Amino acid sequence: MTKAELRKKYKALRNNLSLNDVDERSMLIANQLLKLPIWDYSFYHIFLSIEEQKEVNTEYILSILSGKDKNIVVSKSDFENRQMTHFLLTDNTKIKKNHYNIPEPIDGIEISNQNIDAVFIPLLAFDKRGNRVGYGKGFYDLFLANCKPKTIKIGLSFFDAEEVITDIFEGDIKLNYCVTPKQVHTF
């Protein structure tokens, strides 16, 4: 299927999930993450969930990261140039929803892409080759292209892998892992 077809399919599937389904599946994903060999690093980038889009609730992952005393990095998006600015999440970080209901830091201690060791990536769908489909704005492709080559890319999905995404292009950044409620996919 094409990215456009997958976006439509998975937005509808996500929309049909109850809030309880979202919560249960999010907790299962967080538990699956504990199986990954990714916990020896320092800086972990994570998205703050858009509740209205029924995204994976990252509160459980934030708790794991805090419990492991990791540096947590969150982003603020600039929709004019499709760039993300990254900030250290601290007790003093003020979060506010932007125009698209994305929770973002207002300001804080800025962190360079080159410092980020692992990135938890929101997505709508992924395939068995590690390709992913997001909302189509390209924010994560631009961001990941500017991270160090060894940065670990971890997709989070409520649903299983598609066989293949047919319209992948050269600038698409593949995942190292994708974690679903039932399994960890390694690429």
C-alpha positions as CSV (number, residue, x, y, z in Angstrom):
1,M,0.0,0.0,0.0
2,T,1.0,3.6,-0.5
3,K,1.7,6.0,2.4
4,A,-1.5,7.9,1.7
5,E,-3.5,4.7,1.8
6,L,-1.8,3.6,5.0
7,R,-2.4,7.0,6.6
8,K,-6.1,6.7,5.9
9,K,-6.3,3.1,7.1
10,Y,-4.4,3.6,10.3
11,K,-6.0,6.9,11.3
12,A,-9.4,5.1,11.0
13,L,-8.1,2.1,13.0
14,R,-6.7,4.4,15.7
15,N,-9.9,6.4,15.8
16,N,-11.8,3.2,16.6
17,L,-9.8,2.5,19.7
18,S,-11.4,3.4,23.0
19,L,-9.4,5.5,25.5
20,N,-9.1,2.3,27.5
21,D,-7.6,0.5,24.5
22,V,-5.1,3.3,24.0
23,D,-4.1,3.1,27.6
24,E,-3.7,-0.7,27.8
25,R,-1.8,-0.9,24.5
26,S,0.5,1.9,25.6
27,M,1.4,0.1,28.8
28,L,2.1,-3.1,26.9
29,I,4.4,-1.2,24.5
30,A,6.3,0.3,27.4
31,N,6.7,-3.2,28.9
32,Q,8.0,-4.5,25.5
33,L,10.5,-1.6,25.4
34,L,12.2,-3.0,28.5
35,K,13.3,-6.0,26.4
36,L,15.4,-3.8,24.1
37,P,19.2,-3.4,24.5
38,I,18.9,0.4,24.6
39,W,19.2,1.3,28.3
40,D,22.9,2.1,28.5
41,Y,22.7,5.5,26.9
42,S,22.2,9.0,28.3
43,F,19.9,11.1,26.1
44,Y,16.5,9.8,25.0
45,H,14.2,11.8,22.7
46,I,10.5,11.2,23.2
47,F,7.3,12.7,21.8
48,L,4.6,14.0,24.1
49,S,1.4,12.3,22.9
50,I,-1.4,14.1,21.1
51,E,-4.4,12.7,22.9
52,E,-6.8,13.9,20.3
53,Q,-5.0,11.7,17.7
54,K,-5.1,8.7,20.0
55,E,-1.3,8.4,19.8
56,V,0.7,6.0,22.0
57,N,0.5,7.4,25.6
58,T,4.2,8.0,26.3
59,E,3.6,8.7,30.1
60,Y,4.6,5.0,30.8
61,I,7.8,5.4,28.9
62,L,8.5,8.7,30.6
63,S,8.2,6.9,33.9
64,I,10.7,4.2,32.8
65,L,13.2,6.9,31.6
66,S,12.8,8.8,34.9
67,G,13.2,5.7,36.9
68,K,16.4,4.8,35.1
69,D,17.6,8.4,35.7
70,K,18.0,9.2,31.9
71,N,18.1,12.6,30.3
72,I,14.7,13.1,28.6
73,V,14.5,15.3,25.5
74,V,11.3,16.7,24.0
75,S,10.8,18.9,21.0
76,K,9.1,22.1,19.8
77,S,8.1,22.1,16.1
78,D,8.4,25.0,13.7
79,F,5.8,24.4,11.0
80,E,7.3,27.1,8.7
81,N,10.6,25.3,8.2
82,R,9.6,21.8,9.4
83,Q,12.4,21.9,12.0
84,M,12.3,20.7,15.6
85,T,14.2,22.3,18.5
86,H,15.0,19.9,21.3
87,F,14.9,20.7,25.0
88,L,15.8,18.8,28.1
89,L,12.7,17.8,30.1
90,T,13.2,18.9,33.7
91,D,10.9,19.5,36.7
92,N,10.8,23.2,35.6
93,T,9.9,22.6,32.0
94,K,6.6,24.3,31.1
95,I,4.5,22.4,28.5
96,K,1.8,24.0,26.4
97,K,-0.2,22.6,23.5
98,N,0.5,24.3,20.2
99,H,-2.0,25.1,17.4
100,Y,-2.1,21.4,16.4
101,N,-2.7,20.1,20.0
102,I,0.9,18.9,20.2
103,P,2.2,19.3,23.8
104,E,5.5,21.2,23.6
105,P,8.1,22.8,25.9
106,I,7.8,26.6,26.0
107,D,11.6,26.9,26.4
108,G,14.4,25.4,28.4
109,I,17.9,23.9,28.0
110,E,18.4,23.3,24.3
111,I,20.0,19.9,23.3
112,S,21.8,19.3,20.0
113,N,20.7,16.5,17.7
114,Q,24.2,15.1,18.0
115,N,23.7,14.5,21.7
116,I,20.6,12.3,21.2
117,D,21.3,8.6,21.6
118,A,17.8,7.1,21.1
119,V,14.6,8.4,19.6
120,F,11.1,7.1,20.2
121,I,9.1,7.9,17.1
122,P,5.4,8.3,16.7
123,L,4.0,6.7,13.5
124,L,0.8,5.6,11.9
125,A,2.1,2.4,10.2
126,F,5.3,0.5,9.5
127,D,6.4,-2.4,7.3
128,K,8.5,-5.5,7.7
129,R,11.6,-3.7,6.3
130,G,11.6,-0.9,9.0
131,N,10.0,1.8,6.8
132,R,7.5,4.0,8.6
133,V,4.5,6.2,7.8
134,G,3.9,9.3,9.9
135,Y,1.6,12.2,9.3
136,G,3.5,13.3,6.2
137,K,5.1,16.6,7.2
138,G,8.6,15.2,7.2
139,F,9.6,16.5,10.6
140,Y,11.1,13.2,11.8
141,D,13.0,12.5,8.6
142,L,14.7,16.0,8.8
143,F,15.4,15.5,12.5
144,L,16.8,12.0,12.2
145,A,18.9,12.9,9.2
146,N,20.7,15.4,11.4
147,C,21.3,13.0,14.3
148,K,24.5,11.0,14.7
149,P,24.6,7.8,12.5
150,K,24.4,5.5,15.6
151,T,21.3,7.1,17.0
152,I,18.8,4.3,17.7
153,K,15.4,4.9,16.0
154,I,12.4,3.2,17.8
155,G,8.9,3.3,16.3
156,L,5.9,2.8,18.6
157,S,2.8,1.3,17.0
158,F,-0.5,-0.1,18.3
159,F,-0.7,-2.3,15.2
160,D,1.4,-5.0,13.5
161,A,3.6,-4.5,10.5
162,E,2.4,-4.1,6.9
163,E,4.1,-6.3,4.4
164,V,5.5,-3.4,2.4
165,I,5.1,0.4,1.9
166,T,5.3,0.8,-1.8
167,D,6.2,4.5,-2.2
168,I,9.4,4.8,-0.1
169,F,11.9,7.4,-1.2
170,E,15.6,8.0,-0.6
171,G,15.1,10.6,2.2
172,D,13.0,8.2,4.3
173,I,14.8,7.2,7.5
174,K,14.3,3.5,8.5
175,L,13.7,2.3,12.0
176,N,16.1,0.1,14.0
177,Y,13.1,-1.3,16.0
178,C,9.4,-1.0,16.1
179,V,7.5,-1.9,19.3
180,T,3.9,-3.0,19.3
181,P,1.8,-4.3,22.3
182,K,2.6,-7.9,21.3
183,Q,6.2,-7.8,20.0
184,V,9.5,-6.1,19.2
185,H,10.4,-5.9,15.5
186,T,14.1,-5.6,14.8
187,F,15.4,-4.3,11.5
